[in-house]
Amino acid sequence: MSDSPKQFIKRFIGFSMGPVLSAVINFFTVSLTTYFISPAESGKVSIYAMVLSVSSMLIFLGLDQAFTRQFNSEEDKRKLFINAALPPLAVSIIIGAMGMIVYKKMSVMIIGEVDGFIMALLAISLPLTVIDRFNLLLIRMQEKAKLYSFFNIMNKLIYALVLIPYLMCIESTYKSIIIVTFLTLLAICIVEFLFTKDYWIQKIALDKKLLHEMFKYGLPLIPATVVIAILNSMDKVAIKHWSNFHEVGIYSTAMKIVSVVAIVQSAFCTFWTPTAFKWYEDKVPGEKFIKVSNMLMCIMTFMFTGIVLFKDIIIKILSPEYMAAAKVVPFLVLLPVMYTVSEATCLGISFSKKTWYNILVSISAVVVNFLCNILLVPKVGAVGASIATGFAYIVFFWMRTIISRKLWFKFKVTLYALDILCMVALGFASITINNVWLNIALSVLIIIVNYRELVMILSYGKAIINKRKNH
């Protein structure tokens, strides 16, 4: 049976606690870090993190997605886990070793200087990232919300508690952040292993039939993953190419401010994947899925509005060197907003198993991003890259949604269209005119557009509070 609205929201809150507290810790960590690290140094860290992230995306071979897709239907979870995790783990070790062979060229490309130690940390981080990914996927698919939240919080807490003293007492450079990031990843993998060791420690028996089935689902995702990797890295690469590490640092800091909105992205995507597939297997009506996506669009639009209206106040928490990040924030917020809502509207693609459509979606977004970066970054630097990213993810959302409607059922998209128009208008008004009354007028319009969904969300919230009081 599917969840009632109250049960749905209750479980969502359970999965949200970790990302919410993690984001709060991360926000204060980033704020403090700006007083120790210059934008140029921060830019080097950002490029390093981008390379690690993109490399990790490619290493999974689509098997992480195949694992989540087959988890509920596969009886032997341990066998499924080891068959999904071992190939990416082996590939990560091979790629890490190959990277060390050409570490000098890689080092110059990434951080602008030769540093074998930093490249060694990158190489070792690859298999650790695979281990961390599959540990968290397992916990997530088992719907262990409290444990998942615990690891999210622990990750950011260890990072903050080690980084700030390190910057104050030992060294205040980009290397400090990279070293502490590595140590945090290593520590979190060790602790996660204590909870997932029964899945890792077993007689390794690769099942050819199971592997074939998983690769059949996962491999078509690789081209889309490659394109997504390009989409996620093009902004920083463009800034580095047409500008400098200082602008990359400003951009990446703005991106970290935007991570406040990514709280909902992380929480919802973590929670929604197992829930959506469970509902689908239980033959829950499509209208219930769309009710979720409409309420989600309302929440994300209000979060966008709040961030844009108060961006100048939020940025004042940072070091004065980072004040330019205020104009970068508005269109960057569209990234988590559009991606998160598309996770709810794109289910037709996942349910039909026609994952090759993801390639078309990603290529469309990349083309828009590439053209916008060429036109805007040479002229307005990080601000141009943020606009390019925002428009690329709007295209990403619409492509996913339109294809999903074609494969699933023709749900209404009026709310999405109106909200996107309002957000784009508010974004442009904020970085150009930045008039208080115009911003307020656009915010009131957003409230009017989302009035129905807002009432629904408040009624569910009130019902949950009343139920808690009665108990």
SEDREN-556159 format. One record per residue (C-alpha): x, y, z. Coordinates in steps of 0.1 Angstrom, whole numbers, padded with zeros to 4 digits, always signed. Each point is the difference from the previous one (the first is absolute). Layout:
REM SEDREN-556159
XYZ
...
***
This chain:
REM SEDREN-556159
+0000+0000+0000
+0011+0036-0007
+0006+0025+0027
-0026+0025+0012
+0009+0037-0004
+0009+0001+0037
+0022-0031-0001
+0016+0013-0032
+0010+0033+0016
+0011-0017+0032
+0024-0023-0019
+0012+0029-0021
+0008+0020+0031
+0019-0031+0013
+0022+0000-0030
+0003+0038+0000
+0015+0004+0034
+0035-0011-0010
+0002+0022-0031
-0015+0030+0018
+0024-0002+0030
+0029-0008-0024
-0008+0031-0021
-0001+0022+0031
+0034-0013+0011
+0014+0004-0035
-0013+0036-0003
+0018+0011+0031
+0031-0019-0010
+0001+0017-0034
-0006+0034+0016
+0029-0005+0024
+0023-0014-0028
-0004+0032-0021
+0019+0019+0027
+0030-0024-0003
+0000-0008-0037
+0001+0025-0029
-0024-0003-0030
+0029-0012-0022
+0010-0028+0025
-0037-0009+0003
-0001-0002-0038
+0027-0027+0000
-0019-0020+0025
-0031+0003-0021
+0017-0013-0031
+0015-0029+0020
-0035-0009+0014
-0015+0002-0035
+0026-0025-0014
-0007-0024+0029
-0038+0003-0005
+0001-0004-0037
+0024-0030+0002
-0022-0016+0025
-0031+0004-0021
+0016-0019-0029
+0015-0027+0022
-0034-0013+0011
-0007-0014-0035
-0037+0006+0007
+0000-0029+0026
-0009+0023+0029
-0033+0008-0019
-0005-0036-0009
+0004-0009+0037
-0028+0023+0011
-0022-0011-0029
+0003-0037+0009
+0002+0002+0038
-0037-0005+0007
-0004-0028-0025
+0032-0020+0008
-0003-0025+0028
+0037-0005+0007
+0010+0036+0010
+0035-0010+0010
+0007-0015-0034
-0015+0030-0018
+0022+0024+0021
+0033-0017-0007
-0007-0005-0037
-0009+0037-0003
+0029+0013+0021
+0031-0020-0011
+0002+0011-0037
+0000+0037+0008
+0025-0006+0029
+0024-0018-0024
-0003+0027-0027
+0006+0027+0026
+0033-0017+0011
+0011-0003-0037
-0008+0036-0008
+0017+0012+0031
+0032-0019-0009
-0002+0014-0036
-0004+0035+0013
+0032-0003+0021
+0020-0010-0031
-0008+0034-0015
-0003+0019+0033
+0022+0030-0011
-0023+0009-0029
-0031-0007+0020
+0013+0021+0029
+0007+0031-0022
-0034-0003-0017
-0019-0002+0033
+0019+0023+0024
+0024+0018-0023
+0032-0015+0016
+0017-0034+0004
-0009-0018+0033
+0003-0037+0001
-0014-0002+0036
-0033+0017-0010
-0003-0023-0030
+0006-0031+0022
-0029+0012+0023
-0022+0003-0031
+0009-0035-0012
-0007-0016+0034
-0032+0020+0004
-0015-0017-0031
-0005-0035+0016
-0010+0016+0033
-0027+0019-0019
-0014-0032-0014
-0001-0016+0034
-0017+0030+0015
-0026+0001-0028
-0010-0036+0003
-0001+0001+0038
-0024+0029-0001
-0021-0015-0028
-0004-0032+0020
-0011+0020+0031
-0023+0021-0021
-0017-0029-0018
-0005-0017+0034
-0018+0032+0010
+0021+0004+0031
-0007+0037+0003
+0016+0007+0033
+0032-0019-0009
+0002+0018-0033
-0004+0034+0017
+0026-0010+0026
+0026-0005-0028
-0009+0032-0017
+0004+0020+0032
+0032-0019+0010
+0016+0007-0034
-0004+0038+0003
+0007+0000+0037
+0034-0018-0003
+0009+0023-0029
-0008+0032+0020
+0017-0012+0032
+0032-0009-0018
+0001+0028-0026
-0003+0031+0021
+0028-0009+0025
+0021-0012-0030
-0004+0034-0017
+0006+0019+0032
+0030-0019+0013
+0018-0018-0029
-0006+0014-0034
-0025+0023-0018
+0002-0011-0037
-0020-0020-0024
+0021-0031+0009
-0015+0002+0035
-0035-0004-0012
+0009-0029-0024
+0019-0019+0028
-0029+0004+0025
-0025-0010-0026
+0019-0032-0006
+0004-0008+0037
-0038+0006+0005
-0008-0024-0029
+0023-0026+0014
-0015+0003+0035
-0036-0001-0012
+0007-0031-0021
+0014-0019+0030
-0030+0009+0022
-0025-0009-0028
+0018-0034-0004
-0009-0009+0035
-0036+0001-0009
+0002-0015-0035
+0028-0026+0005
-0023-0030-0004
-0006+0012-0036
+0037+0005-0008
+0014-0030+0018
-0014-0030-0018
+0010-0027-0024
+0005+0019-0033
-0021-0018-0026
-0006+0022-0030
-0034-0009-0016
+0004+0003-0038
-0038+0001-0005
-0005+0027+0026
+0030+0020-0012
-0014-0002-0036
-0034+0012+0012
+0016+0029+0020
+0023+0011-0028
-0030-0002-0024
-0017+0026+0021
+0031+0020+0011
+0022+0002-0031
-0025+0020-0020
+0003+0026+0028
+0037+0005-0005
-0002+0023-0031
-0026+0020+0019
+0023+0000+0031
+0029+0012-0022
-0022+0029-0013
-0012+0008+0035
+0037+0000+0012
+0007+0026-0028
-0031+0020+0010
+0011+0001+0037
+0036+0009-0008
-0004+0024-0030
-0006+0030+0022
+0032-0002+0020
+0021-0011-0031
-0014+0030-0019
+0008+0024+0028
+0035-0014+0004
+0006+0002-0038
-0014+0035-0006
+0007+0015+0034
+0020-0012+0030
+0001-0020+0032
-0013+0031+0019
-0033+0000-0020
-0002-0038+0004
+0003+0005+0038
-0028+0026+0000
-0022-0023-0021
+0007-0031+0022
-0007+0020+0032
-0033+0011-0014
-0008-0036-0009
+0007-0010+0036
-0025+0027+0012
-0025-0015-0024
+0005-0033+0018
-0026+0013+0024
-0026-0008-0027
+0018-0032-0008
-0011-0012+0035
-0034-0008-0015
+0016-0014-0032
+0021-0024+0021
-0027-0010+0024
-0027-0004-0027
+0021-0019-0025
+0012-0024+0028
-0035-0006+0012
-0019+0001-0033
+0018-0027-0020
-0010-0030+0022
-0034+0015+0007
-0008+0006-0037
+0009-0035-0011
-0019-0014+0029
-0031+0020-0009
+0004-0011-0036
+0001-0037+0009
-0031+0006+0022
-0017+0015-0030
-0006+0034+0017
-0019+0024-0024
+0022+0025-0019
-0020+0029+0014
+0015-0007+0034
+0036+0003-0014
-0009+0033-0016
-0015+0013+0032
+0034-0005+0016
+0018+0017-0029
-0024+0030+0002
+0006+0004+0037
+0037-0004-0006
+0000+0027-0027
-0018+0023+0025
+0026-0006+0027
+0030+0004-0023
-0014+0032-0015
-0004+0015+0035
+0035-0010+0009
+0013+0016-0032
-0019+0032+0009
+0013+0001+0036
+0036-0005-0011
-0002+0027-0027
-0017+0025+0022
+0025-0004+0029
+0031-0008-0021
+0017+0034+0009
-0004-0007+0037
+0012-0036-0003
+0031+0010-0019
+0010+0025+0028
+0008-0030+0022
+0029-0008-0024
+0034+0018-0002
-0002+0033-0019
+0021-0016-0027
-0030-0021-0010
-0027+0028-0002
-0001-0004-0038
-0017-0034+0005
-0033+0017+0007
-0007+0006-0037
+0010-0036-0008
-0026-0016+0024
-0034+0007-0016
+0003-0021-0032
+0021-0027+0017
-0029-0007+0023
-0019-0012-0031
+0024-0030-0002
-0013-0018+0032
-0036+0013-0006
-0003-0013-0036
+0019-0033+0007
-0020-0008+0031
-0035+0006-0016
+0011-0019-0031
+0007-0031+0022
-0037+0000+0007
-0013+0007-0035
+0024-0023-0019
-0012-0032+0014
-0015-0011-0033
+0035-0005-0013
+0011-0022+0030
-0032-0020+0000
+0001-0007-0037
+0037-0010+0004
+0008+0021-0032
+0030+0015+0017
+0016+0010-0034
-0023+0030+0000
+0022+0014+0028
+0027+0004-0027
-0023+0023-0020
-0009+0020+0031
+0036+0005+0011
+0013+0009-0035
-0027+0027-0003
+0010+0015+0033
+0037-0002-0009
-0005+0018-0033
-0019+0029+0017
+0026+0002+0027
+0029+0000-0025
-0015+0027-0022
-0009+0022+0030
+0035-0004+0015
+0016+0010-0032
-0021+0031-0002
+0000+0011+0036
+0031-0012+0019
+0025+0021-0020
-0021+0031+0007
-0013-0004+0036
+0020-0029+0014
-0016-0020+0028
-0033+0018-0003
-0002-0011-0037
+0008-0036+0010
-0028+0000+0026
-0025+0012-0026
+0012-0027-0024
-0005-0026+0027
-0034+0013+0009
-0014-0001-0035
+0017-0034-0007
-0019-0016+0029
-0033+0016-0010
+0005-0018-0034
+0010-0031+0019
-0032+0001+0020
-0023+0006-0030
+0016-0028-0020
-0004-0025+0028
-0035+0011+0007
-0012+0000-0036
+0015-0035-0007
-0015-0014+0032
-0035+0013-0010
+0004-0018-0033
+0010-0033+0016
-0023+0001+0030
-0031+0022+0000
-0008+0036-0009
+0001+0018+0033
-0004+0038+0002
+0031+0022-0002
-0016+0035+0004
+0013+0005+0036
+0035-0009-0011
-0001+0025-0029
-0013+0029+0021
+0024-0007+0029
+0030-0001-0024
-0010+0033-0016
-0003+0016+0034
+0034-0013+0012
+0018+0011-0032
-0016+0035+0003
+0010+0003+0037
+0035-0012-0008
+0006+0026-0027
-0016+0027+0021
+0023-0009+0029
+0033+0002-0019
-0009+0031-0021
-0024+0024+0016
-0001-0016+0035
-0029+0022+0010
-0016-0010+0033
-0036+0008-0011
+0003-0018-0033
+0015-0031+0017
-0029+0001+0025
-0026+0003-0028
+0014-0030-0018
+0000-0019+0033
-0037+0007+0006
-0007-0012-0036
+0018-0033+0009
-0022-0004+0031
-0031+0005-0021
+0011-0025-0026
+0007-0026+0027
-0029+0007+0023
-0018-0033-0005
+0031-0021+0006
+0010+0022+0030
-0033-0006+0017
+0003-0037-0006
+0035-0001+0015
-0011+0020+0030
-0030-0023+0006
+0022-0031+0000
+0025+0017+0023
-0028+0011+0024
-0014-0036+0001
+0034-0014+0009
+0005+0026+0028
-0035-0007+0014
+0007-0038-0001
+0032+0005+0020
-0018+0021+0026
-0027-0026+0004
+0026-0027+0007
***
